[in-house]
């Protein structure tokens, strides 16, 4: 259960992480070209001007799409039975759906 929550939380925060990385990359690139007196600003200043509503919405859409895609692919039709893998005659017989 914890793993599922952490995975969904990371998916939700992925657009924010990408935004922060891109902004820091652009700042470092700009400072290399024309150094300013704002060198060494903390990472929290990146989020001051961030489009938080858009980051929230894109994270929510990403989580919803992921849940829809993985939740709708069951692998079998209703009424079919799952047969787990078994060990027979010294070999592992793979699982299948009957």
Secondary structure, DSSP 8 states (H G I E B T S, - for coil): -HHHHHHHHHHHHHHHHHHHHHHHHHHHHHHHHS--TTTT--THHHHHT--HHHHHHHHHHHHHHHHHHHHH--SS-TT--EE--EEETTEEE--EE-
